Amino acid sequence: MLIVGFRCFAISERVSAASQPRALYCRVVALVRLLGLVAGLGAVLLAQAPPGRGNVAPFYPTPMQVAVKMLQEAEIKAGELHYDLGSGDGRLVILAARNFGAKSVGFEIDSELINSSRRQLEKLELGELAEIREQDLFTADFSDVDVVTVYLLPRALARLKPILETSLKAGARIISHDFPVDGWDPEKTVTLDNYDDPVDNWLHTIYVYRRPAADTAQ
Ligand SMILES: C[S@@+](CC[C@H](N)C(=O)[O-])C[C@H]1O[C@@H](n2cnc3c(N)ncnc32)[C@H](O)[C@@H]1O
């Protein structure tokens, strides 16, 4: 359709001197066809992005040593349930299951990351302990979760905050990489440098929160 539109524009240029009305008609037809093309493409793109699955953070992986520290600071124990919200390449899910014996679930909406992290879980035979769900992180059921890890932008954390406040059980830990949850007092703030890494060579901050009992909730 795009080619047809361009051709019609070209023809209209050639005939314009000889026949003004015909050239105008051809221009209109070309324009309508181009508009149809744009509308069609828009519809296809919208169909590929189901509503409610907005990406709230680009993929940027937590350096391994920071990821380990996050889980250590969470005091995560074997058998506990861990969620990584926006699990990226699955590194926190893999670590929680493989190194700490936790039952770990990653939530991710990027299909390439979902496929590659699932392949990794399969390769490491972590199927019993770990899974990646293709699911918007805001729709997760948090009622049984012990540890939540996040590496999300402030706006996403602000949206997540009331959900966690109402659905996490007392004693659950939330560990946020680099961005604090506005309005919560961290139990601990830990910084560690990653200066040995030639690319990601800056200081990383880990914010450790623990949900209080209902009567002392912030
Ligand atoms: C900064 S990366 C963090 C990856 C991993 N958690 C880590 O720390 O290495 C954020 C991830 O969140 C994912 N994401 C963004 N919006 C999401 C949403 N609404 N639901 C689930 N995942 C989402 C992105 O695709 C990306 O992989």
The ligand as a Tripos MOL2 file, in Angstrom:
@<TRIPOS>MOLECULE
LIG
   27    29     1     0     0
SMALL
NO_CHARGES

@<TRIPOS>ATOM
      1 C1         16.1850   -2.5860   35.8190 C.3       1 LIG1
      2 S1         15.6160   -4.1330   35.2000 S.3       1 LIG1
      3 C2         15.9280   -5.1660   36.6050 C.3       1 LIG1
      4 C3         16.1920   -6.6260   36.2250 C.3       1 LIG1
      5 C4         16.4960   -7.5360   37.4340 C.3       1 LIG1
      6 N1         15.4850   -7.4360   38.4430 N.3       1 LIG1
      7 C5         17.8270   -7.1640   38.0210 C.2       1 LIG1
      8 O1         17.8310   -6.5230   39.0940 O.co2     1 LIG1
      9 O2         18.8620   -7.5120   37.4180 O.co2     1 LIG1
     10 C6         13.8330   -3.8950   35.2240 C.3       1 LIG1
     11 C7         13.0460   -5.0090   34.5430 C.3       1 LIG1
     12 O3         11.6430   -4.7880   34.7820 O.3       1 LIG1
     13 C8         10.9210   -5.2520   33.6500 C.3       1 LIG1
     14 N2          9.5840   -4.6270   33.7000 N.ar      1 LIG1
     15 C9          9.2710   -3.3330   33.4250 C.ar      1 LIG1
     16 N3          7.9620   -3.1090   33.6060 N.ar      1 LIG1
     17 C10         7.4280   -4.2890   34.0210 C.ar      1 LIG1
     18 C11         6.1030   -4.6860   34.3980 C.ar      1 LIG1
     19 N4          5.0780   -3.8290   34.3730 N.pl3     1 LIG1
     20 N5          5.9080   -5.9770   34.7960 N.ar      1 LIG1
     21 C12         6.9570   -6.8630   34.8120 C.ar      1 LIG1
     22 N6          8.2230   -6.5350   34.4660 N.ar      1 LIG1
     23 C13         8.4540   -5.2680   34.0840 C.ar      1 LIG1
     24 C14        11.7820   -4.8190   32.4860 C.3       1 LIG1
     25 O4         11.4830   -5.5550   31.3150 O.3       1 LIG1
     26 C15        13.1980   -5.0920   33.0400 C.3       1 LIG1
     27 O5         13.6440   -6.3670   32.6880 O.3       1 LIG1
@<TRIPOS>BOND
     1     1     2 1
     2     2     3 1
     3     2    10 1
     4     3     4 1
     5     4     5 1
     6     5     6 1
     7     5     7 1
     8     7     8 2
     9     7     9 1
    10    10    11 1
    11    11    12 1
    12    11    26 1
    13    12    13 1
    14    13    14 1
    15    13    24 1
    16    14    15 ar
    17    14    23 ar
    18    15    16 ar
    19    16    17 ar
    20    17    18 ar
    21    17    23 ar
    22    18    19 1
    23    18    20 ar
    24    20    21 ar
    25    21    22 ar
    26    22    23 ar
    27    24    25 1
    28    24    26 1
    29    26    27 1
@<TRIPOS>SUBSTRUCTURE
     1 LIG1         1 GROUP 0 **** ****
